[in-house]
Amino acid sequence: QVQLVESGGGSVQAGDSLRLSCSASGRTISTAIIGWFRQAPGSEREFLVGINQRRISTYITDSVKGRFTMSRDNAKNTVYLQMSGLLFEDTAVYYCAARYDFYGPVPTSPRDYVYWGQGTQVTVSS
């Protein structure tokens, strides 16, 4: 059984930076596609960025392009989401998700991911 645990969220001011972590247990992340999503109150879960097994292909949605970057540390079985220049509209619960046994393009739909963390709250005040 795979478990994902996000951490690093908090309350910050607009313009600040945060780094979220997603630690996996039960299976190595090196064989998984990992995605970061977020969900604001009253909104659908939104794909932000994903990384595949080769660690060289990431897909970033326009709303965070240039501000958010994703990395993975296979030795620590952890992925990170570095967020800079945070905006009020970045306020949401952030989730990491994993899909194993798939080696195609990074999926962007929540339905394509099997394992999810519990989420970590990011609140940005203007």
Salt bridges, closest charged atoms under 4 A:
GLU46 OE1 - ARG38 NE 2.87
ASP62 OD1 - LYS65 NZ 3.27
ASP90 OD1 - ARG38 NH1 2.78
ASP90 OD2 - ARG67 NH1 2.70
ASP101 OD1 - ARG27 NH2 2.98
